[in-house]
Amino acid sequence: MTELECIAKWHGTDKGSHGYCPHYERFIGELRFLPITMIEIGVAGGDSLRMWREWMPKAKIYGFDMNGYSMDDFTVIKGNQGEPNDLEQLLKETGSFHFLVDDGSHNSEDQKVSFNTLWPRLLLGGWYVIEDSFGIGNCLDLEAVGRGDGDIEELHLIAKNNGDVILFLKKR
C-alpha cells in the first residue's frame, strides 16, 4: 500500500479503493511539498480535502461543491460545475492554480464545461485531473495532443477493470 493510499484510507476517502492513489503519487508527486494552489470539485464530507492537506502540507486547498459545505479548515465555494458563471466565481476566489481534481458530478457535459472554463487558468506545468472521465475526450483535440500541438504536455488515461477511469493532463 502506498503512502497516499494509507492516508486516503485513514481519512475515509474512496480515492484509495478506486486505485487512483498510486497514479496521483506518480504524476502529482512533483508538487507535493511546494506551496501550490489546489482545487477539488466535489468534496462531499471533506474526506479527500483532508487527505490532500496531509499529503500536500504546503498547498492552499479549495473545495467547490454544489452543496456548499461549511468546513472550518477549508474554503469550500458553493457552485455547480456545469455553470460557467459559478466556475468564474470560483476563479475569483482562487486565482490561477497548479492542480485541480474534478471529482464532481461525473457527468461528461459538466466535465467539459469545467474543463473549458478552468483549463485556461491552470498554470504552466500544472495538472488537471478528471476522475470518472467518461466522454471527456470529446472536448480535447486528441490528434493535436498526439502531434504535440496545443498546450497539453502529457495525457495519461488510466482505466481499471472495475470501470474506474481517471485522466491526467499536464499543461505545457
N, C-alpha and C positions, 0 to 999 in steps of 0.2 A: 504494500500500500504506500502511495506517495505521500509526501508531507501535506500537500494540498488536499488530498483525499481524506487524510486524518482530520484536518481542520474542518473540512466540509461535514464529515460525519459528526464531529463534536458540536457543530452549530446547527445540525439538523437540516441542512440544505440537500437537495437531491442532485446537485452537480456531481457528487462522487458516485452515486448509484447509476447515473446515466453514463458514466465513463468519460466525462469531459475533463476531469482534473489533470490527467497526465498531458493532455493536449494544451491546456492552459499553461502548465508549467513549461512545456517545450517552447511555445510561441511567445507567451507573455512574460516569461521569467526575466527577460532583459529589463523589464520595467519595475520589477518587484520592489527594489529599495530606492527608487527615485521619487522625488516629490512631484507626482503627476496628478492630473485631474481625471477622474474616472466617473462614468455614468452607467448605472444599470437600469434598464427599462424593465418593469415588472418586478416588484420587490416583495409581494405577499407580506409575510410577517417580519421580514428583515433578516432572515437567517443567512442568505448569501451576502448581504451587505456586511454582516458581522464577520463572515468568512473572509471576504476581501480585505476588511480592515486589519484582521490579524495577519494575513499573508502579505499585504502591502502596507506596512505601518506608516509610511510617509505620504501616502496618497490622500488627496481630498476626494471623498466619495459622495456622489449624489445619487439619489434614487428618483425614479419617475414612474408614477403609477396612477391609474385612473381612480383608485380608492383614496389616494392622498393620506397615507398613514402618517401618524404623528409619532415620531421617534426622537427621543432626547439626544441621541448620539449621532444622528444623521439628518441631512437635509433631504427631505422627500418632497418633490414637486408634484402636485396633482395635475394630471392631464391624460389625454388619450393619444396614443402613439399613431393613430391613423388621422390625426388632425394637425395639419401644418402649423396653425396658429398656436396650438398647445406646445408643439415642439419648439417654436420660436421663443415662447415664454421660458421654456427650459434653458435654451441657449442664452437668454438674457441673464439668467441666474448663474450658469456655469462658465460662460465664455467658451473659447475653443478648448478641446480636450485631447487627451492622449490615448484613452482606452474606453471602449463602450461595449457593453454586453446587452444585446436585445433578447431578453427572456420574457417578453410581454405577452401579447395576445396569441402569438404563434400563428397568426393569420397572415398569409403571404401578401395580401394587399396592404395591411398595416405595416408590415416589414418593409415593403417598397417605399411607402410614404416616409417612414422614419429614415430609411437609408438615403433617399434622395434629398431629404431636408438636412440631415445631420452630417453625412459624409463630407460635404464641403468644409465643415468646421473641425474635422479631425485633423490634428496636427501631423506634419510630415513625420514618418516613422511610427505613427500611431497604429493601433489595431482596432478594428471594428469586427465584433463577433456576433453572429446570429445563431442562437440555439433553435433547434427545430425549424430549420431554414428551408422548408418545402416551398419550391417555386420562386425563391428569391433570384435565382439565376436569370429569370426573365427580365429583370431590370438592369442587369450587368451586360456589358458588351464583351462576352467571353472570348470572341475572336480577337478583339483588341488586347485583352489580357494575355492571350496566347502569343500574340506578336510582340508583347512588351510595350504596347502603346498605352496611353492613358496614365492614370495616377495610382493604379494598383500595382504594388511591387511584388506582393506574394498573395496567393489564393490557395487555401487548404480547405477542401470539403471532405469531411470525415463522416462516414455512415457506419453505423453499428448494425449487427444482425437483428437487434431488437427494434429497429426502426428509428432510433435516435440519430439525428443528423445535426452537425454543427459546422458552421462556415466561419473561417478566419480570413480576414482581409487586412493586409498591411498597406498603408498609404506610402506612396513614393514621394 
